[in-house]
Amino acid sequence: MEFDRLETSPADFPNLPPDMITRLSRLAFERLSFTLTRAHLDHLLEIAGNGQTGDNDRLVASYLLENAIISSRGELPLCQDTGTAQVFGWKDEGIRTGRDDAILIGEGAREAWRASALRHSTSVPDGFFDERDPGDNSPAQTSVFATVPSGEERPAYRFLFCAKGGGSSNKTTLTQATKALLEPAAFTAFLREKVAALGTAACPPYTISVVAGGISPEQNLLALKLATAGYFDERVDGFDYRVMGTVPERDAGLEEEVLSIAAATGLGAQFGGRSLATAARVLRLPRHGASFPVSVGVSCVAHRNLLARIDQDGVWLEKTVADPASIPGLAEAAARCRAARPDAVRIDTSEGIESLRARLAGLDTGTPVLVSGPLLVARDAAHARWRELVRAGKPLPDYVARYPIMYAGPAETPEGHVIGSFGPTTAGRMDEYAGELMSRGGALVTVAKGNRSETWRAACAEFGATYLGTPGGIAALIAERHVAESRVLDYPELGMEAVRLVTVRDMPAFVVMNGRGEDFFAQQKER
């Protein structure tokens, strides 16, 4: 792990000027929003060149590498969901800033979101049931712990900066188990169930973390959060890696077992294969005799976590790769995604829904397609508005039945671009609207990411609908190469969740559910 020195420390260290913390926070979030570490890029490059993973794994990896090249230019972030700002700090005794550090860190995060065309994903309560957009993605989640340097170590202020998207956060589970699970066969069966249940909606390849035990659920979940962010990956001499008073124990054997289980699911890097995960962390903590909490969580392919520190020698931030194409073999691997697969079916949404349904009707699941033409862009908030109309006995807007619906919410649009980073959001969150929309002619063709429920599969069979999955984690690439036009069509007050009409050209996707009610991921599981 390498660090860049951003600036020198003040002459009267350990007294720190408050704006030093703010500058570090801003630079950390700007860096992690657009670039990846060398280790993470090497993981993707290995998948792209590995003949054992499967064609779809290699194709998705090439898209992800191409996305990294585009994003590294600093205009279009890696993912449309640029996440919420989450920061952990470990402040040695004697270091002083003279201000509330959480305020200083939060201001740096706000500056990054305002200056870098990052998406405002946060909603804040306005009363209990109503919400509003704060306009700057605040507040940041900050936790600062008091520490004491050990031995001869000089005092330092260490940080872990994370940008966490909603899709990967939603995969976190906590099971309040019992000692009966503390047996190898039972724990392996538990892991098989939980890893398979992760699905692909959170944009694999994943880093999967499992934490067993904990004096409390809160200790368990904090350890899980830190594990998914890489906090335990590289030990620094003299630093105490306690989590609420305890240093977790890592189990390398179980980590290998998690990777083996992930490969055996067949889910792969989103569309079948062996690359559901590239890394695993399994931790064990003490527990109360009556309790055995076990949590499972992931970090997605946009692995946006960076370490930093301030010490007597300067301000240091973990290095990322400013020019991914300079890595030997990476540009060549990335370029594979530019050649259309010979078996890809080209579809044009401008032909109208009925013509499109007929075109898609005979396609098997797993068939690659290239989508061109207009798409309606709508996600959670818009669907909730449409439900309000249905329940009030009012008609839906006519555009709902006119176009295929892509579930997405773009990042802010940088100058000179048609749209900000633009990629699919998790399909399953919209599954409960199946009957209301399909029975009224809407959602007969949808585009998103990840697996869907039995409810949606049954609705596809009943109404002859098709669900197309497009790769997640390639939002910069889609925005630059595949979106020709974009405009807000309705509900502008919803911000990134406003209804849009976009025109795409040759956007890659796969048939995940077809009008016969066949489900690609269910078929993969059976195989």
C-alpha positions in Angstrom: 0.0 0.0 0.0 1.5 3.3 -1.1 0.7 6.9 -0.1 1.1 10.3 -1.7 2.2 13.2 0.5 -0.3 16.0 -0.2 1.3 18.7 2.0 3.7 19.2 4.9 2.6 19.3 8.5 2.5 22.7 10.3 5.6 23.7 12.2 3.7 23.5 15.5 2.5 19.9 15.0 0.6 18.2 16.7 -1.5 21.4 16.4 -3.4 21.2 13.1 -5.1 24.1 11.3 -8.8 23.2 10.9 -8.8 23.7 7.1 -6.1 20.9 6.8 -8.8 18.3 7.8 -11.3 19.8 5.3 -8.8 19.8 2.5 -7.9 16.2 3.1 -11.5 15.2 3.2 -12.3 16.9 -0.1 -9.2 15.4 -1.8 -10.0 11.9 -0.5 -13.5 11.9 -1.8 -12.5 13.4 -5.2 -9.8 10.8 -5.6 -11.9 7.8 -4.7 -14.9 8.9 -6.8 -12.8 8.8 -10.0 -9.9 6.4 -9.6 -9.2 2.9 -8.2 -6.2 1.4 -6.5 -3.7 -0.7 -8.4 -4.6 -3.8 -6.4 -8.3 -3.5 -7.3 -7.5 -2.9 -11.0 -5.2 -6.0 -11.0 -8.2 -8.1 -9.7 -10.3 -7.0 -12.7 -7.4 -7.5 -15.1 -7.0 -11.0 -13.8 -10.7 -11.8 -14.5 -10.5 -10.3 -18.0 -7.6 -12.6 -18.9 -8.6 -15.7 -17.1 -9.9 -18.4 -19.4 -11.4 -20.3 -16.5 -14.0 -17.6 -15.5 -16.3 -17.7 -18.5 -17.1 -15.5 -21.5 -19.5 -13.2 -19.6 -17.2 -12.7 -16.7 -14.4 -11.6 -19.1 -16.7 -9.4 -21.0 -18.0 -7.6 -17.8 -14.4 -7.2 -16.6 -13.5 -5.5 -19.9 -16.4 -3.1 -19.5 -15.3 -2.3 -15.9 -11.7 -1.7 -17.0 -12.9 0.6 -19.8 -15.1 2.4 -17.3 -12.0 2.9 -15.1 -10.1 4.5 -18.0 -12.9 6.9 -18.8 -13.6 7.8 -15.1 -9.9 8.5 -14.4 -10.1 11.7 -16.5 -11.9 13.3 -13.6 -15.2 14.3 -15.3 -17.5 11.3 -15.0 -17.3 9.4 -11.7 -16.9 5.6 -11.6 -20.6 5.0 -10.7 -23.8 7.0 -10.9 -24.4 6.3 -7.2 -21.5 8.3 -5.8 -22.7 7.2 -2.4 -22.8 8.7 1.0 -19.7 10.1 2.7 -18.6 7.9 5.5 -15.4 8.6 7.5 -13.7 6.9 10.4 -10.8 8.6 12.2 -8.3 7.4 14.9 -6.9 10.5 16.7 -3.8 10.0 18.8 -3.7 11.8 22.2 -2.2 15.3 21.9 -3.4 16.1 18.3 -5.5 19.2 18.4 -7.6 21.0 15.7 -9.5 23.5 17.8 -12.8 22.6 16.1 -15.3 19.9 15.9 -13.6 17.4 13.6 -16.9 16.0 12.3 -17.9 19.4 11.0 -14.5 19.8 9.3 -14.7 16.4 7.6 -18.3 17.0 6.5 -17.4 20.3 5.0 -14.7 18.7 2.9 -17.2 16.1 1.7 -19.7 18.7 0.7 -17.1 20.6 -1.2 -16.2 17.4 -3.1 -19.8 16.7 -4.0 -20.5 20.3 -5.1 -17.3 20.6 -7.2 -17.1 17.2 -8.9 -20.5 16.4 -10.5 -21.2 13.8 -7.8 -24.8 12.6 -7.3 -26.9 13.9 -4.4 -28.2 10.6 -3.1 -29.1 11.6 0.5 -32.6 12.4 1.7 -33.2 14.0 5.0 -36.4 13.7 7.0 -38.9 16.6 6.9 -41.2 15.3 9.6 -41.4 11.5 10.0 -43.0 10.4 6.7 -41.8 13.2 4.4 -38.3 13.8 3.0 -36.3 16.4 1.1 -33.1 16.7 -0.8 -30.5 18.7 1.2 -28.9 19.8 -2.0 -25.3 18.8 -1.0 -25.5 15.1 -0.1 -25.0 15.9 3.6 -24.7 14.9 6.3 -21.5 12.8 6.2 -21.4 9.9 8.6 -18.3 10.5 10.8 -16.8 8.5 13.7 -13.6 9.7 15.4 -12.0 7.4 18.1 -9.4 8.5 20.7 -6.2 6.6 20.6 -2.8 6.6 22.2 0.4 5.9 20.2 2.2 2.8 21.4 5.9 2.4 22.2 8.1 4.8 20.2 5.5 5.6 17.6 4.9 9.3 17.0 1.4 10.7 17.2 -0.7 10.5 14.1 -4.3 11.1 12.9 -5.4 8.2 10.8 -8.5 8.2 8.5 -10.6 5.8 6.4 -12.7 7.6 3.8 -15.5 5.6 2.2 -18.2 6.4 -0.4 -20.9 3.8 0.1 -23.6 3.2 -2.5 -27.1 2.1 -1.6 -27.0 -1.1 -3.6 -24.1 -2.6 -1.7 -25.4 -1.2 1.7 -28.7 -3.0 1.1 -26.9 -6.4 1.0 -25.9 -6.2 4.6 -27.6 -8.8 6.8 -27.4 -9.5 10.5 -28.5 -12.9 11.9 -29.0 -13.3 15.6 -27.9 -17.0 15.7 -27.0 -19.3 18.6 -24.1 -21.5 19.5 -25.6 -24.3 17.3 -24.1 -22.4 14.4 -20.5 -22.8 15.9 -19.9 -26.1 14.1 -18.1 -26.4 10.8 -20.8 -28.1 8.8 -23.5 -25.8 10.1 -21.5 -22.7 9.5 -20.6 -23.8 5.9 -24.3 -24.3 5.2 -25.0 -20.9 6.6 -22.4 -19.3 4.3 -23.8 -21.1 1.2 -27.2 -19.7 1.9 -26.1 -16.2 2.6 -23.5 -15.9 -0.3 -26.0 -17.2 -2.8 -28.6 -14.7 -1.5 -26.3 -11.8 -2.3 -27.3 -12.0 -5.9 -25.8 -9.6 -8.5 -27.7 -6.4 -7.8 -24.9 -4.8 -5.9 -22.5 -4.9 -8.8 -20.0 -7.7 -8.4 -17.2 -8.8 -8.4 -17.5 -8.2 -4.6 -15.4 -8.1 -1.6 -17.4 -10.3 0.8 -17.0 -9.9 4.5 -18.4 -12.1 7.3 -18.2 -11.2 11.0 -19.1 -13.8 13.6 -19.6 -12.9 17.2 -19.6 -9.6 19.0 -20.4 -8.5 22.5 -23.3 -6.6 20.9 -24.8 -6.4 17.4 -23.4 -2.9 17.2 -19.8 -4.2 17.6 -20.4 -6.9 15.0 -21.7 -4.4 12.4 -19.0 -1.9 13.0 -16.4 -4.6 12.4 -18.3 -5.7 9.2 -18.3 -2.1 7.9 -14.5 -1.8 8.5 -13.8 -5.2 7.0 -15.7 -4.5 3.7 -13.7 -1.2 3.5 -10.3 -2.9 3.8 -9.5 -1.7 7.2 -7.9 -5.0 8.3 -6.1 -5.7 5.1 -2.7 -4.3 5.9 -1.4 -4.0 9.5 0.6 -1.0 10.4 3.2 -1.6 13.1 2.2 -0.1 16.4 -1.4 0.6 15.5 -4.2 -1.0 17.5 -6.9 -2.4 15.3 -9.5 -2.6 18.0 -13.2 -2.5 17.3 -15.0 -1.2 20.5 -12.2 -2.6 22.6 -11.5 -5.9 20.8 -9.1 -6.9 18.0 -11.0 -9.3 15.7 -9.3 -12.5 14.6 -9.2 -13.3 10.9 -9.7 -16.8 9.6 -7.8 -17.4 6.3 -9.3 -20.9 5.9 -12.9 -19.6 6.0 -12.0 -16.7 3.7 -10.9 -19.3 1.0 -14.1 -21.2 1.7 -16.2 -18.0 1.1 -14.5 -17.5 -2.3 -15.1 -21.1 -3.2 -18.8 -20.9 -2.3 -19.1 -17.6 -4.3 -17.5 -19.2 -7.4 -19.8 -22.2 -7.1 -23.0 -20.1 -7.2 -22.5 -19.6 -10.9 -23.7 -16.0 -10.6 -20.3 -14.7 -11.7 -19.5 -11.0 -12.4 -23.2 -10.2 -13.0 -24.2 -12.6 -15.9 -23.0 -16.0 -15.0 -19.5 -17.4 -14.3 -17.1 -17.9 -11.4 -16.2 -14.3 -10.5 -18.9 -13.2 -8.0 -16.1 -12.3 -5.6 -12.5 -11.4 -5.8 -11.7 -11.1 -2.0 -13.2 -12.3 1.3 -12.7 -11.3 4.9 -13.9 -13.5 7.8 -13.6 -12.2 11.3 -14.3 -13.7 14.7 -15.2 -11.7 17.9 -16.1 -12.6 21.5 -19.7 -13.0 22.3 -22.3 -13.2 25.1 -23.1 -16.8 25.9 -26.8 -16.2 24.9 -26.0 -14.5 21.6 -24.1 -15.2 18.4 -24.6 -12.4 15.9 -23.3 -13.1 12.4 -23.3 -10.4 9.7 -22.5 -10.6 6.0 -21.8 -7.6 3.7 -20.1 -6.6 0.5 -18.1 -3.8 -1.1 -19.1 -3.5 -4.7 -16.8 -3.3 -7.8 -16.5 0.5 -7.3 -14.4 -0.2 -4.2 -14.2 3.4 -3.0 -12.3 3.2 0.3 -9.0 5.1 0.9 -6.7 5.3 3.9 -5.1 8.6 5.0 -3.0 10.0 7.8 -1.6 13.2 9.2 1.7 12.9 11.1 4.8 14.9 11.8 6.1 14.4 8.2 3.0 15.5 6.3 -0.5 14.8 5.1 -0.7 11.4 3.3 -3.4 9.9 1.1 -3.5 6.3 -0.3 -2.4 6.2 -3.9 -4.7 5.3 -6.7 -4.0 4.8 -10.4 -4.3 8.2 -12.3 -3.9 6.5 -15.7 -5.2 2.9 -15.7 -4.3 2.5 -19.4 -0.6 2.7 -18.4 -0.9 -0.7 -16.7 0.6 -3.3 -19.1 -2.2 -5.2 -20.8 -5.1 -3.2 -19.3 -6.0 -1.1 -22.3 -6.0 -4.2 -24.5 -8.3 -6.0 -22.1 -10.6 -3.0 -21.8 -10.9 -2.7 -25.6 -12.6 -6.1 -25.9 -15.9 -4.5 -24.8 -15.9 -2.3 -27.9 -16.4 -5.1 -30.3 -20.0 -6.1 -30.5 -20.6 -9.8 -29.7 -21.5 -11.7 -32.9 -24.5 -13.2 -31.2 -25.8 -9.8 -29.9 -29.3 -8.9 -31.0 -29.9 -5.2 -31.9 -33.2 -3.7 -30.8 -34.6 -0.3 -31.5 -37.0 1.1 -28.9 -38.3 3.8 -31.3 -40.3 1.0 -33.1 -42.8 1.1 -30.2 -43.5 -1.2 -27.3 -45.6 -3.8 -29.2 -43.0 -4.1 -31.9 -40.3 -4.3 -29.3 -42.1 -7.0 -27.4 -42.5 -9.0 -30.6 -38.8 -8.7 -31.3 -37.9 -9.8 -27.8 -40.5 -12.6 -27.5 -38.5 -15.4 -28.9 -35.2 -14.6 -27.2 -33.8 -17.0 -24.6 -32.5 -15.8 -21.3 -28.8 -14.9 -21.4 -29.0 -13.5 -25.0 -26.9 -10.4 -25.4 -28.7 -7.4 -26.8 -27.6 -3.9 -27.9 -30.3 -1.3 -27.1 -30.8 1.8 -29.2 -33.6 4.5 -29.0 -35.6 6.3 -26.3 -35.8 5.0 -22.8 -37.9 6.3 -19.9 -35.7 6.7 -16.8 -37.5 6.3 -13.5 -36.8 4.8 -10.1 -38.1 4.6 -6.6 -39.6 8.1 -6.1 -41.3 8.2 -9.5 -42.8 4.7 -9.0 -44.2 5.9 -5.6 -45.8 8.9 -7.4 -47.4 6.6 -10.0 -48.8 4.4 -7.2 -50.4 7.4 -5.6 -52.2 8.1 -8.9 -53.4 4.5 -9.2 -54.7 4.5 -5.7 -56.5 7.8 -6.3 -58.2 6.3 -9.3 -56.3 8.6 -11.7 -54.7 7.6 -15.0 -51.0 7.2 -15.3 -49.0 9.6 -17.4 -49.2 8.4 -21.0 -45.4 8.1 -21.2 -45.4 5.2 -18.8 -46.8 2.8 -21.4 -45.0 4.5 -24.4 -41.4 3.6 -23.6 -39.3 0.9 -22.0 -38.5 1.9 -18.4 -34.9 2.0 -17.2 -34.4 2.2 -13.5 -31.6 4.8 -13.0 -30.7 8.1 -11.4 -27.7 9.9 -13.0 -25.0 11.8 -11.3 -24.8 15.6 -11.9 -24.0 16.5 -15.5 -20.5 17.9 -15.9 -19.9 20.7 -18.4 -19.6 19.5 -21.9 -21.4 16.2 -21.4 -25.0 15.1 -22.3 -25.5 13.5 -18.9 -23.6 12.6 -15.8 -22.5 9.1 -15.0 -25.5 7.0 -15.8 -26.0 3.4 -14.9 -28.8 1.0 -13.8 -30.0 0.8 -10.2 -31.3 -2.4 -8.5 -34.3 -3.9 -10.3 -35.8 -5.7 -7.3 -36.8 -2.5 -5.5 -39.5 -1.9 -8.1 -40.9 -5.5 -8.1 -43.9 -4.7 -6.0 -45.2 -2.4 -8.7 -45.5 -5.2 -11.3 -49.2 -5.7 -11.3 -50.2 -2.0 -11.1 -48.0 -1.1 -14.0 -48.1 -4.1 -16.4 -51.9 -4.3 -16.2 -52.0 -0.7 -17.4 -49.5 -1.2 -20.2 -46.4 0.0 -18.4 -43.1 -1.8 -17.5 -43.6 -4.4 -20.3 -39.9 -3.9 -21.1 -37.6 -2.8 -18.3 -33.9 -2.3 -18.0 -31.9 -2.4 -14.7 -29.4 -4.6 -12.9 -29.5 -7.7 -10.7 -31.9 -10.5 -10.1 -35.6 -10.1 -9.5 -38.3 -11.7 -7.4 -40.8 -14.4 -8.2 -43.5 -11.7 -8.3 -41.8 -10.1 -11.3 -41.1 -13.4 -13.0 -44.8 -14.4 -12.7 -45.8 -11.0 -14.1 -43.5 -11.3 -17.1 -45.1 -14.7 -17.9 -48.7 -13.3 -17.4 -48.2 -10.1 -19.5 -45.4 -11.2 -21.9 -42.9 -8.7 -20.4 -39.1 -8.8 -20.7 -36.5 -7.7 -18.2 -33.1 -6.7 -19.6 -30.1 -6.5 -17.3 -27.3 -4.1 -18.2 -23.9 -4.3 -16.5 -23.7 -2.3 -13.2 -20.5 -0.4 -12.3 -19.9 1.1 -15.8 -21.8 4.4 -15.5 -19.0 6.6 -16.9 -18.8 4.4 -19.9 -22.5 4.4 -20.6 -22.7 8.2 -20.2 -19.8 8.8 -22.6 -20.4 6.1 -25.2 -24.0 5.2 -25.2 -26.2 8.2 -24.2 -27.0 10.6 -27.1 -29.7 12.7 -25.5 -31.2 13.4 -22.1 -34.0 15.6 -20.8 -36.1 15.8 -17.7 -39.7 14.8 -18.5 -41.5 15.0 -15.2 -41.1 15.6 -11.4 -38.1 17.8 -11.6 -38.3 18.5 -7.9 -37.2 14.9 -7.3 -33.6 15.8 -8.4 -31.7 12.7 -9.5 -35.0 10.7 -9.2 -36.8 12.9 -11.7 -38.4 11.1 -14.7 -36.1 11.5 -17.7 -36.2 10.6 -21.4 -32.9 9.5 -22.7 -31.8 8.2 -26.1 -29.2 5.5 -26.1 -27.1 3.9 -28.8 -26.0 0.3 -28.7 -26.2 0.1 -24.9 -25.2 -3.4 -23.8 -27.6 -5.6 -22.0 -28.7 -9.3 -21.6 -32.1 -10.9 -21.5 -32.6 -11.8 -17.8 -36.4 -12.6 -17.8 -38.4 -13.2 -20.9 -42.1 -13.3 -21.8 -42.2 -17.0 -21.1 -41.4 -16.3 -17.5 -37.9 -17.9 -17.7 -35.3 -16.4 -15.3 -31.6 -16.4 -16.2 -30.4 -16.5 -12.6 -32.8 -19.3 -11.6 -31.5 -21.3 -14.5 -27.9 -20.6 -13.5 -28.7 -21.8 -10.0 -30.2 -25.1 -11.4 -27.1 -25.6 -13.5 
